[in-house]
Amino acid sequence: MRSGSARAEEGAEGPRVFAVEFTDGGKAEADAAFLWLSRRSPEFAGRWYAGLLTEVGKLSLFPTGRPLAPEDDAFPNVTVRQQLYRRGRLVYRVLFFLVDDDGDGAEDTVRILHVRHGAQRRLNEPQDDEGAAPS
């Protein structure tokens, strides 16, 4: 199911505000990135994580204004979008989709599916060894 434009998210009372939640996997990936960064620079890791939470919080307004993730076609039942989070030279891709959490027929929650380093292969790309000839 494809979501409408960001304009459709605006009602008579102003822009609709979405709840934002991490899936267990998305939270684990964000935590793993924080731990990896904290081994190199605890100060930077703290700033990075706080910035990530701020960036994710911005998804509460007009989430359908974000571009589709390259992996969107791998998820036939939802529309997967991405928000880029940049901190210095680091780029992370926040993959998310919308759900109707209260059952009223309107999407009202942003669910963070993955937090992936920009250099990681796309979820729908084969592993390097999958295309190799058997030995």
C-alpha positions in Angstrom: 0.0 0.0 0.0 1.4 3.3 -1.0 1.0 6.4 1.1 -0.2 9.7 -0.2 1.7 12.9 -0.4 2.8 14.9 2.6 0.0 17.3 1.8 -2.5 14.6 2.7 -1.2 14.6 6.3 -2.4 18.1 7.0 -5.9 18.4 8.5 -8.1 21.3 9.6 -6.2 21.5 12.9 -2.8 21.7 11.2 -0.2 19.0 10.5 -1.0 15.6 11.9 1.6 14.4 14.4 2.7 10.7 14.2 4.0 8.7 17.1 7.6 7.4 16.4 8.7 3.9 17.6 11.6 1.7 17.0 11.2 -2.0 16.2 13.4 -4.3 18.3 15.7 -4.7 15.3 15.9 -1.0 14.6 16.7 -0.2 18.2 19.3 -3.0 18.3 21.0 -1.6 15.2 21.1 1.9 16.6 22.5 0.6 19.9 25.1 -1.5 18.1 26.2 1.6 16.1 26.5 3.6 19.3 28.6 0.9 21.0 30.9 0.7 17.9 31.3 4.5 17.9 31.8 4.6 21.7 34.9 2.4 21.5 36.5 5.0 19.3 35.2 8.2 20.9 32.6 8.0 23.8 32.0 11.8 23.5 31.3 11.6 19.8 29.1 8.5 20.3 26.9 10.3 22.8 26.5 13.3 20.4 25.8 10.9 17.5 23.1 9.0 19.4 21.4 12.2 20.7 21.5 13.5 17.1 20.0 10.3 15.8 17.1 10.5 18.3 16.5 14.1 17.2 16.5 13.2 13.5 14.1 10.3 14.1 11.8 12.6 16.1 11.5 14.8 13.0 9.7 11.9 11.3 6.6 12.7 13.5 5.8 15.5 11.0 5.2 14.7 7.3 6.9 11.3 7.2 5.6 10.6 3.7 7.6 13.5 2.4 10.8 11.3 2.8 11.9 9.3 -0.3 11.2 5.6 -0.8 14.1 3.4 0.4 15.8 1.4 -2.3 14.6 -1.7 -0.5 10.9 -0.7 -0.7 10.1 -3.4 -3.3 11.3 -6.1 -0.9 8.4 -5.3 1.5 5.2 -5.8 -0.5 2.8 -5.0 2.3 4.2 -1.7 3.4 5.9 1.4 2.0 9.4 1.6 3.3 10.9 5.1 3.3 14.3 6.4 4.4 15.7 9.4 6.3 19.4 10.1 6.0 21.2 11.0 9.2 24.5 12.7 8.7 27.0 13.5 11.4 30.4 14.6 10.1 31.4 12.1 7.4 29.1 9.4 8.8 25.9 8.7 7.0 23.2 6.4 8.4 20.0 5.4 6.7 16.9 5.2 8.9 14.4 2.9 7.2 10.8 3.2 8.4 7.2 2.5 7.5 3.8 3.8 8.7 1.2 1.8 10.6 -2.3 2.3 11.9 -1.7 1.6 15.6 -5.1 2.5 16.9 -7.1 0.7 14.2 -9.1 3.7 13.0 -8.0 3.2 9.4 -5.5 6.1 9.3 -1.7 5.6 9.6 -0.6 7.2 12.8 2.7 5.7 13.8 6.2 5.8 12.3 7.9 2.5 12.9 11.7 2.5 12.6 12.7 -0.8 10.9 16.4 -0.4 10.5 19.3 2.0 11.2 22.0 1.1 8.7 25.4 2.7 7.9 25.3 4.2 4.5 28.1 1.9 3.3 26.2 -1.3 4.2 24.8 -3.2 1.3 21.1 -2.7 0.7 18.8 -5.3 2.3 17.7 -6.6 -1.1 21.2 -6.9 -2.6 22.7 -10.4 -2.7 25.7 -11.3 -0.5 29.0 -11.1 -2.3 29.4 -14.9 -2.3 25.8 -15.7 -3.6 26.7 -15.0 -7.2 30.0 -17.0 -7.0 30.3 -20.3 -8.8 30.4 -23.4 -6.6 33.9 -24.7 -6.0 
